[in-house]
Amino acid sequence: MSKPRALALGIGIAGAACALGAASSSGVAAWLLAWAALSCFVVAWAYAANRPGVFGKREDGRVRLANQLLLLPYLTAFHAACWLIRVLRPLPPVDEVTSGVYVGGRLRESAIPPDVELVLDLVAEFPGARAVRSRPGYRCLPVLDGHHPRSLESFLGRTEEAAAAPGGVLIHCESGVGRAPTAAAVLLVARGLVPDPASAVELMAKHRPQIHPTRSDWDFMERAVARLS
């Protein structure tokens, strides 16, 4: 089972548990559990259908308040899970995988290397940090965890822009082990630094050994590289 399907199933099961709890409760508790169930069902559908727009993140890195309020119970749990993962599995905020190309997780402005001119934010679930999204070179392409960009054309446009950028390029997702290295692999091929995705991943793993592309990531890399102009 692919990671997105596993996530959709797990989140859907959590929603069903909340719905059962709501049905057996009353008062405020019932309403809160029903809200949690609804938020889980919406996110489960988003993962099943590859709909990152459910989280309401815009191209400028901000998020729509209505989406955040609807999904607040899920986002609260997800934020706690991300924090716990960072505690149990600490990773460098960013690594230079080759000259001028950086891969990392969600980070603050102070962690961005000084030569970086273009930041590509792939996080779908959270807004970009204010100082980061205020940078002239900030770009946002929301992607769900374990998924690939919904629009290959949009991704290729961002990749071509990054390939032509004169300064450093930083690609980041939530943890910097899946979405970001997948996008960076295509960028390395686009820049002519490596011949194929396998070589790109091998190169990046020397500098960020925690990267872990999934089977669907490999499929996406191959499709994207085949479309490079």
Secondary structure, 3 states (H helix, E strand, C coil): CCHHHHHHHHHHHHHHHHHHHHHCCCHHHHHHHHHHHHHHHHHHHHHHHCCHHHHCECCCCCECHHHHHHCHHHHHHHHHHHHHHHHHCCCCCEEEEECCEEEECCCCHHHCCCCEEEEEEEECCCCCCHHHHCCCCEEEEEECCCCCCCCHHHHHHHHHHHHHCCCEEEEECCCCCCHHHHHHHHHHHHCCCCCCHHHHHHHHHHHCCCCCCCHHHHHHHHHHHHCCC
